[in-house]
């Protein structure tokens, strides 16, 4: 699952579905249970080592009989805490507090045991294990700070009290230099513990922040982000999976620094319009939403295959019958949209995707109604003010340049003509790299017919159809996508592109692994 900064995933994404707090609850329950189980096992193991394998000691305290009781108190604290966690049904905060106080109890018990039974030993190893285990396993910044404070306070307090009230401890230090030696050791132990405490707090805070950032960076609503698929002017597209159904999904997101920005409004409009379309050649929208930081997203079906831009760049111009087969599906999608008053306004090769569905190859999906609008929608003028150009310069309809006449379904038909030209010739209508020159060409220049450009034979009737779609005046084009489809159907009747041909082409040119959509394990 990718979370590389180059992807630009916003770490503040939040939406419906499982929240970070809910994820944290499950994480804390598992981690606290693990800590207590490990603590219980370690206490019993160290009890055996301390009492069986290390019988000789240079210093024997009068409180030596308490050594066994101290180890049993360690083990008992973890055992009781483990039972509380397993059967107490505690929420995240009480779980954190139980883990903190049990760890604090064991730190104090460890320091007391060493101060009385083995005053010459430094407590740093045991304290560091307890502090760092808690920091690494329990994501709680506040509890770690309290725990660190308890450890730092306990060292001078317990060592000072043991020296003052346990004669044998005072005798031990008297043989090593007296009070000055004890004070030096106390300063060393306190300083070392303070350093460990500060480091443990820093680790805890960083790990907590990383967990929270990773959770939000990798999750958007009910969708787990895996990797980036592509990026455009209005946003990014990521491969994701539904958290519960594990369904592969493409999630498109757009951000706006201003929550009322036009880009965000257009994006939300795209989703609402697209979600009303049901034609099989139109991309299916599953879900959409907006996060508190105005990251708007929608989830759509994930497609394996290639768009028409990539298809021609990799494999060259298409035979006429295959181009007709693809264009008819595009017209079918647009016919439904136009019948509902929806204009795409950005039909281009990269927004037309070829895939396979249910054993049908060369299956078209029209993508990205990102500039779509409902012709009669109130307030549409607010989103399409005069002077604002919408579309891609290489495929922009002439009438949209002036802005005097509103773009309608015939603008989409002009774009279909540009796509047809690309499929048949492998070249765009106009080759200028300057966007302004491209726009001027669309307005004034008549392109050469496809048959004069392509090395592949193009039927005259198809040549005529494409040039009619590319007429400068909308009234000179076809009246509807359905009319274009009907004309293409007549052309296809002479030499149709068959399902078998489509299958053979895909099996020959596309590796099978590129078409497989893996499911969750």
N, C-alpha and C positions, 0 to 999 in steps of 0.2 A: 504494500500500500504506500503510494508515494506521498510525501509531504515536503518535497524539496521547495525551498523558498522561491525558486524560479517559477513555480507553478502559480504563485501568488494567491494561495488559498488564504482567505481572511481568518485569522485565529479567533475572531469574535463571532463566527457563525453560530447561531442558535436557532432552533425551530421546534416544530412539534415533534413528538416522538420521545424516545428516551433522553432525559436530560443528563447533564454532567453529574448532578447530585445523585441521580438514580444509579448511574454507572459507578459513582464513588461508593455508594452504599454497598453494592455487591463486592467491589474491590476490597473495601475495608474489612468486610465480614470474612472474606477468604484469607486476607493477609493476617488479620488478628488471630484467627484460628491457627494459621500456620506458625505464627510467632509463639503462641502458647504451647503448641505441640512440640516445637523445637526446644523451647525453654524447659519443658518437662523432661524431654529425652536427654538434653545436655546436663541438667541437674543430676539426674540419676547416674549418668555416665561419669561425671566428675566426682560424684560421691564414691563410686567404686574406685576410681583412680586415686583419690585423696586418702581413702581409708585402707585400701588393700595394697596398692602398688607403691605407695610412698609412706612406709611405716616409720622411717627415721626422720626426726626433726631436730634442728639445732636449738630451737627455742620451744620449750614446752610451757604453755600457759596454764595457770590453775583453772582456767575456764575451758580446758581441752575437751571435757565431756560435751561441751556445747557444739563442738565441730559437727557431730552427727546431726544434732537438732537443727543447726543452721542449714545444712544441705537439705534436710527434710522439709524445712520451711520454704526453701527455694522451690522444691518440687511441688509442695502442697499449694503454693500460691498459683503456680501455672496450672495445676490440675483443676483447682476450683474455678479459676478464670476461664479455662477451656469449657467446663460444664456450663458456666454462665453464658458464654457465647453460643454454644450449641443449642441451648434450650431457652435462652432469655428473650429471643426475638427483639434484640435491641436495634435502634436506629443508628445512623452513622456517628452522631456526636457522642451518645453514651458508649458506643463501642470504642471510640477514640479515647474517651476518658478512662474506661476500664483498662485499655492497653497501656495508657500513660501511667496510671497509678500502680499497676502490677509491675511495670518496668521500673518505676521509681522505687517501689518497695524492694525489689531485688538489687537495685543499685545501692540503696542504703544498707541492706543486709550484707552485701558484698564488702562494702567499705568497713562496716562494723566488724565483720569476721576477720578481715585482714588487720585492722587496727588493734584488735585484742589478741588474736591467735597468732598472727605473723606480722608484727609491726614493722619489720624490716623490708617487707615486700611492697612494691609499688602497685597501686590498684589500677593503673592505666589500661592494661590489657582487658580486664573484665569490664571496666566502665566503657571503654571504646566499643566493645562488642555489643553491649546493651544499647548504648546511644545510637550507634550506626545501624544496628538491626532495626530499631524502631524508625529511624529516619528513612531507611531504604524501603521498608515494607508498609508503613502506615502513612498515607498522604495527609498529614495534618501539621500545618505550620505552627499553630498556637500551642498544641500539646507538646511538640518538640521543644519549643522555647521554654515552657514550664519544666519539662524534664531536664533540660540542660541546666536550668537554674537550680533545681534540686540537687543535681550531681555536684555542681560547683560549691554550693553551700554546705553540703553534707561532709565533704572531705575535711575542711578545717574544723568543723564542729565536732565530728566524731573522733578524729585523731586528737584534738585538744582535750575532749572529755575523757578519753581513754588514758591519756597521760596523767590527767589530774586525779582520776578516781580509781585507776587500776594500778596498784603498787608494782605488780610484776612488769607492767609496761614501762613504768618510770625506771625500774631497775634495768630493764633491757636498754633503754636509751642512756642511762648513766654509764654503762659499760662502753658506750660508743661516743662519749663526749658530753653527755648531760643534756641540759635544756637547749643549748645552742645546736647540737646535732639534731635534736627532735624538731626544732624550729626550721632548720635548713631542709630537713626531709619534708616537713609540712608545707613549706613554701614551694618546694619542687613538685610535690604531689598536687597541690592546689593549682599551680600554674599549668601543669600538664593537663589536668582535668578541665581547666578553663579553655585551653586551646582546643581540646577535643570537643567541648560543648559548643564553642563557636562554629567549628567546622561542621558538626552535626546539624546545627540549625541552618547553616548555609546549604548543606546538602538537602535537607528536608524542604526548604523553600524552593530550591531549584527543581527538585523532582516533582513537587506539587504543581508548580507552574508548567513544567514540561508535560505532565499528565493532562492538565487542563487544556493546554494549547493543542496537544496532539489529538485529544478527544474532539475538540471543536474543529480542528483543521481537517480531520479525517471523516467527519460526520456532518451531514446536512439533512436535518429532519430525520426521516426514516432511512436515509441512504448513506452507505459507507463508501467514501471516495477512495478509488484505487489509483488512478493515474489520469493525466491530462490527455485528451484526444486531439484538441485543437483550440485555437484562439482566434478571435476576430475583433472587429471594431466595437461590437456591443457587449462582448463578454467572452467567457471561456466555456469549453465543453469538457466534462470529465466522465470517465468510465466509473460507474458506481454499481453497488448491489443493494437491493432492498434488504434491510437488516433482518426481517423475518422470513420473507419468501425467497431470498437469495437470488432474485431475478436480476440478470444483467440489465443495466439501465444507463442511458446517457443523461447526464444532468448538466444543464446549461445555466450559467450564473451571470449576472451583471451587477455591477456596483455603481452607486452614484454618491458623490460627496454631498449632494443635495437631495434629500429624500423626495422632493417634489420635482426633480429634474426631468427634462423631456425624455432623456434616454431611458430612465426607469419607467416612465409612463408608457413609452412605446413598447418596451419589453413586456410589461404587464398586459398591454393591449394585445400583443402578439399571442400570448398564451391563451387569453380568454377567447380570442377569435379562433385560433387553431384548435382548441379543445372542442369546438362545436362541429368540426369536420369529421366525417366518418368514412370518406372514400378510402379504399384499401391502398391506393397509391399516395396517400398523404400520411406523413409521419404521425404516429399515435402519441397523444399526450396522456401520461398517467397521473401526474400530480403537479402542483405548483404551490409556492408560498413565498413569504417575505420574512426576513429575520429582523430583530430589533435594530440592527445597524444598517437596515435598508439594503441588504443583499437579497436581491430577488432571484428566484431560481425556478426551474421547472424540470420535471423528470419525463423522459420520453423513451420510446423503445430504442434499444441499442441495435445497430445494424452492422453486420459484417459484410464487407465488399469494398466498393470504391465508387467515388463520384465520377461524373462525366468528364470533369477536368482531368482527373488522374487517368481515366480510361484512355482518352485520346492521346495524352502525353506519353503514356507507356506503350500503347498499341497502334496508334495512328488512326486515320479516318475509318469510319465504319461503312460497310456496304449499305446501299440504299435501303434494302428491305429490313435490315436490323435497325437502322436509324428511324425508320417509320414505326417499327414495333415499339421502340422506346418513346418516341414523340407522342404516340397515341395514348400511352399511359399518363404522360405529363398532362395532356389535354383532358383526360378523364378527371384527374385531380383538380385541375383548374376549373373545369366545368361545374363541379359541385361548389367550389368556393365562390365562383362568380354568381351562381344561382342564389347564393345567400348574401350577395352584395359585398363580398370580400375580394379585394385585389391584393395580390402578393407583392408586386412592385419590386421584386429582386430576384426574378427568375434568371438563373445563370447556371453554367455547367457544374460549379461546385455546390450548388443547392439542389442538385438532382442526383440521387444516390441509386446505384445498382446493387442489388443483393439477391438472395434467394429466399423464398417463402414456401414452405410446404412442398418442396420438390420443384417449384417453379423458378427457373433462372431468368436473368435479365429482368427481375422484378423491380419496378421503379418505386422510389419513395421521394416525394417532393418535400424538401426540408425548409426550415427557417422562414416562417412567415414573420421575420423580424421587422419588416417595414410594412406589414399588412395593415389595411385599414378597411373599415366598413364605409362604403361610399356615402351612405346617407346618415352616418352616425353624427349625432349632435356633438359639438365640441371637437370634431375632427380637425377643424381649421386651427385649433389651438396647438395641435401636434404637427401640423403641416403648414406652417406659415409661409407666405409667399417669399421667395428668396432662398428657401431651404431646399437643397437638392437631395433626393432620395434615390438610392439605387447604386449600381456599379457602373462607372464611366464606360467600360467596354460593352455594356449591355443596356444602357439607359435609353428609354424611348424619347424621341424628339420632343413630343409635346410636354414632357415633364421639365424640359430645360427652361421653357418660357415661363411656366407657372401661371399662364393666363387661363388655361383650361385644366380642370381637375383631372388627374390620372384616373382612368377607368379600366375595365377589363381588357380593352384593346391595347393598353400599354403592356400588359402581360403577354399578349399575342406577339407584339413586336419582339419582346425578349425571347419568346419561343422560337421566333425566326432566327435570332442570333444564336441560340443553342443549336438549332438545326444546321446552321451554317458551319458551326464548329464541328459537329458530328460528321458532316459530309466532307469537309475540306481539311480538317485539322488545323484551321487557322481562324482567328477572330475576324469579325467584320472589318475592323480597321486596326492597323498595326502600330499606330503611334504610341510612344511611351509617355507622351504628355497628356495628362487628363483633360486639359482644356482643348487641345487639338482633337482628342477623341470625341468630346462633346460636340464640337463644331462639325466634325465628320458625320455624326449621327443626325445632325440637323440639316446639313446641306449636301453631303456626298452620297451618291448612289453607289452601293457596293457592286462589285462584279458578280455576276451569277455564279453559284456554286460550281456549275458544270465547267466554267472557264478556269477555275482555280484548282479543283480536285483532280487527282490522277485516276480516281475511281469513276466508273461510268455512273451517271446520274440520269434517271429518266426525265425527259423534258417536262412532264407534268409535275414532278416533284420540284424541279428547278423553278417552275412558275409559281408553285405554292409557296416556296420559301421567299421568293422575291415579293410576293403579295403581302406576306406577313411583315416584310421590312419596308413597306410603304411609309413615307414620311407623315402622311395625313392619316389619322385614325379611321376616317370614313372610308379610306381606300383599302383597308385591310378586311379580313373576315369579320363577320359580325359577332362571333362567339367561339369559344373553345370547342363547343359541340360541332360547329360547322367545320372547323379545322379537322377534328377527329373524323368526321364523315368523309372529307376529302382524302385524308390519309388512308381510310379504310378502303376506298376505291383503288388507291395506288397499291395497297398491300395485297389486293385480291389477285394481281397478276403474278407476284412472286413473294409469297408470305415468308416471314422469318418464323421458323417452327420452334416448338419447345425442345425438340431433339437437338436442333442446331445450337440453341442457347446452352443446353446442358453440355454438349460436346465442347463448346468454346470455353466454358468455365472449368471443365475438368482438365482441359489442355493448358490453360493460361493461369489458373489460380490454384495455388497449393491448397490441399484440403484443410490443413491446420488453420489457414486464414479465414475459413468459413465456419469453424467450430466455435460455438459459444459455450464455454465450460460452465457447469453449474457448481454450486457450493458443495463442499464435501459433507 
